[in-house]
Amino acid sequence: MPKINPFRSAMRQLTRAAEVLQLEPDILAILKKPYKILDVTMPVRMDDGSIKVFEGFRVQYNDARGPYKGGLRFHPQVDRDEVKALAFWMCIKNAVIGIPYGGAKGGITVDPKKLSKGELERLSRKFIERIAHNIGPETDVPAPDVNTDPEIMAWMVDEYSKIAGKFTPAVITGKPLSLGGSEGREEATGFSGVEVLKLAAQELKLKKNATVAVQGFGNVGHYFALFASRNKFKVVVLSDSKGGIYSARGLDIAKVAEWKKQMGQLKGYPGTAEITNEKLLELPVDVLVPAALENQIHEKNARKIKAKSIIEMANGPTTPDADPILWKRKILVVPDVLSNAGGVASSFLEWSQNRSGYYLSKQEVLKRLQKYMLEAWQNVWNTQKAYGKDLRTAAYVLALTRIAEAIKGRGL
Ligand code: NAD
């Protein structure tokens, strides 16, 4: 896989859409740089008594439309430019889905699988201690992302609450239910992605049992596969960082999840053939769903993709060089800033519930998410028709219009 700087990709996407929209140069200049970058180091006592120093970031990209909002990623590849790109995409996404947030993202350069639970907790708490004075329910609201989960969010809420001197659940979303988490948050991103899949399938006239390949079997990939199966799609491929499994007959997602829980990997699941993460992308399936990391579909493999549609559930899985190739080949690419926006929409519902003290049932949450996704889809689709461009450019045009209005409304 070629080494591609995600922030450079993000800026190329921005420039492409800004040209189509004829965005004012002042607004474009503002959006080319994040408002604030917190660059922090965290000395952590390891279990063997030694001290290890970790590096982390919180990028607060733009808060014209509301408080900064975006997840926290723990991964060895995390660096400044990756977090900048992810923070920028959050601005676009929050505007596409129409929730009153700006965009942010954070991350720590670490392989959490190499830490004990105690080390992971100390690192998570230290990170919050470092950024505590720059976050808060009305300023910046983090959430989970790759390799972070409700338990980590719980440690972080606790650490922030100690510093604030009061229990402050609205500072972070993706919390466990016992600490003010929302019903439906866990499955929200995958669930909402399948709402988009259904709308795309209608446009493409896909039949019942249309085949789906999902790359990545974490929170997003797992729930996407589960809801896709429940909606009569046939999931034939799943993968994780160790490789993929293939079954032409279709996979039973609940059983595969149980296997993964016990074995720590998908590989070896009975009755399936092994497949690499690279080959998975080139399979002749109806729908391809990257749900892991950035830059998976690039200039070198875009011509080999055989799917009719790509539903981007990961952030930034397709590079700007691949986009025109896929567009020319008439492959319908539903961009990340639309298809995975249900995650942040559910975070918004969690934050609203924390602030109002009124809690919704799972059914109510999922119903609201359905509405958000349908409206966002229709808005992006209509923008695409109006401008005659791909869905990503259309989503950016819609988002930039809203962000520019907010920046100008607040006064340059
Ligand atoms: P996760 O940590 O729960 O799961 C990540 C999965 O990807 C794991 O199964 C891991 O094994 C797999 N993986 C890692 N490297 C891989 C590789 N090279 N090839 C194939 N698989 C690989 O993370 P998640 O929360 O499911 O997030 C996945 C993606 O979705 C990320 O891009 C994230 O930014 C995006 N996203 C997540 C949410 C959310 O609510 N969690 C919301 C919007 C977008």
Boltz pocket constraint, residues with backbone or C-beta under 6 A from the ligand:
constraints:
  - pocket:
      binder: B
      contacts: [[A, 144], [A, 145], [A, 146], [A, 147], [A, 148], [A, 185], [A, 189], [A, 215], [A, 216], [A, 217], [A, 218], [A, 219], [A, 220], [A, 221], [A, 239], [A, 240], [A, 241], [A, 242], [A, 277], [A, 291], [A, 292], [A, 293], [A, 294], [A, 313], [A, 314], [A, 315], [A, 340], [A, 341], [A, 343], [A, 344]]
      max_distance: 6.0
